Amino acid sequence: MRAEIDWQPSLFDGGPPMLDPSYTGIRRIVLDERSWVDYCPSWLAGSDEVFDLLAGEARWQQRTVRMYDHAVLEPRLTAGWSADAESTDAPPILSDMARELSTRYGVGFDRIWVNLYRGGADSVAWHGDRNRLVMTRPMVATVSLGARRKFLLRPRGTSRAVYRLEPGHGDLVVMGGHCQAEWEHTVPKTAKRVGARMSVTIRHSQPAPGEQWLREQPAAS
Ligand SMILES: O=C(O)CCC(=O)C(=O)O
């Protein structure tokens, strides 16, 4: 079922989807001596077409999350391809992303999950991804499609954002080192009128070579 969203293709991001294997313009933000974020603008050209494809084809659901002692609906829609990126029905451009990122970053990116922020009221709260609980230094890549939204980072246990990105339209963000365990990230709500945004999140289910399991169990997304 097509997701109900207010979305206008951008004037700048038409054309067929294509990844930039040279990672033109990539820069590394060193958060501290153990954690980093790579930001590569316009890594995916033609991102509007991918947005449109996913809006129509992904199996969108609104999950419940626990807030203190009760369950609430998550303020965004999500869709996943649960098995590995090589062998599922994930759209080929998403598998291409996972393969290209695996080559560059030396881990087997094999889990793909898509989030849809329908407007400014949709968000994700401060968190570190759960894969921090099972492996040391998990890398998490995110490709943003559609409208730009704030993406903030802060050290875990503090209350103020210290880094701010505004990814959209095919930009790539990769979090690495101890970013999931020692930092938190959020896409906050906004009162501004904003169009819909998607994030394609790409994770690895096995530790990188030389890294370890913290516990013997597969990572949840
Ligand atoms: O939408 C984003 O850019 C971040 C998504 C995220 O942090 C998550 O789904 O865990």
PDBQT file of the ligand as one rigid body, heavy atoms in Angstrom, charges set to zero:
ROOT
HETATM    1  O1  LIG A 301      16.443   8.796  10.230  1.00  0.00    +0.000 OA
HETATM    2  C1  LIG A 301      17.625   8.869  10.561  1.00  0.00    +0.000 C 
HETATM    3  O2  LIG A 301      18.451   9.538   9.952  1.00  0.00    +0.000 OA
HETATM    4  C2  LIG A 301      18.087   8.138  11.794  1.00  0.00    +0.000 C 
HETATM    5  C3  LIG A 301      17.360   6.850  12.032  1.00  0.00    +0.000 C 
HETATM    6  C4  LIG A 301      17.802   6.166  13.273  1.00  0.00    +0.000 C 
HETATM    7  O3  LIG A 301      18.587   6.655  14.035  1.00  0.00    +0.000 OA
HETATM    8  C5  LIG A 301      17.263   4.844  13.582  1.00  0.00    +0.000 C 
HETATM    9  O4  LIG A 301      16.326   4.387  12.928  1.00  0.00    +0.000 OA
HETATM   10  O5  LIG A 301      17.764   4.211  14.536  1.00  0.00    +0.000 OA
ENDROOT
TORSDOF 0
